[in-house]
Amino acid sequence: MSRTAPAQSDPRATLRGGLPDRYLTPDDIAVIFGVPLETVYQWRKKRTGPPGFRVGKHVRYDPADVRAYVTQRKNGDQAAA
């Protein structure tokens, strides 16, 4: 019996449907927000984007933190208007 690898899903669709069951990579964050990967790294350096953490030499993002970041940004934009 041959097993086929599951298709890579769109991280944005996963977040819309609920929290994914894995930590997100910088590439996932770039796709979700529609920005270049370098922007994600600059956000991390300047501490202006969603909070990330290191696992060894790799940066990962907790989906709950990303959702909280988006909610905070949306609420901040509404308060400024």
N, C-alpha and C positions, 0 to 999 in steps of 0.2 A: 504494500500500500504506500503510495507516495503522499507526502504531506506538502501542501503548498504554504508558503509563508504568507501570513496575513498582510493585506495591503496597508501601507503606511497611511494612517488617517490624518486628516487636517487638524492640527492642534486647536484652531479656532472653533471648529465644530464640536470638538470634545469639550471645550470650556463652556460653550453655549448649552450643551446637553447636561452638564454637571462637571464636577471636578474629575480630572483624569486620575488614574490609579498609579501614576508615576510622576517623578519629579521632571520638570521641564529643563531643557537645555537652552543655552543662549540662542541657538538656531531657532528653536520653538518660539522663543520670545520675539525674535525678529520677525518671524512669520505672523504671529498673532497680532503684533502692532503695525506690521507693514513698514518696517524700518530696516535700514541696512544693519548687518551684524555689528559693524564698528560702532554704531549708535548705541547698541545694547551695552557694549564694553565701556563706552564713555559714560553712560548712565551709571554703571556700577562704580566707575572710578570717581565720579562726582557725587555719588550717592543721591541721585535724583530719580532713578527708576525703581522698579520693583526690587525688593531686597533679595539678594541671592546669597548662597553659601558655598563653601568649597567642600568637595569630597576628594581628598587627595589633591591632584592638580586640576580637577574639573570643577567648573561652576555649575550649580544647579539652582533651580527656583521651585519653591513650594507653590503648587497651584492655588492654595488658599491665600498665600501672601500676594500672589498676582491679582487675584480677584479683589482682595482688600485694597490694593493699590489703585485698581481701576475705579472702585467705588469711591475711594477718597478723592481721586482726581475729578470724578463726576460731581461729587458733592461740593468740592471747592470751586469748580467752575460755575455751578448754579448759585452759590452764595455770592460770587463776584459779580454776577449779572444783575 
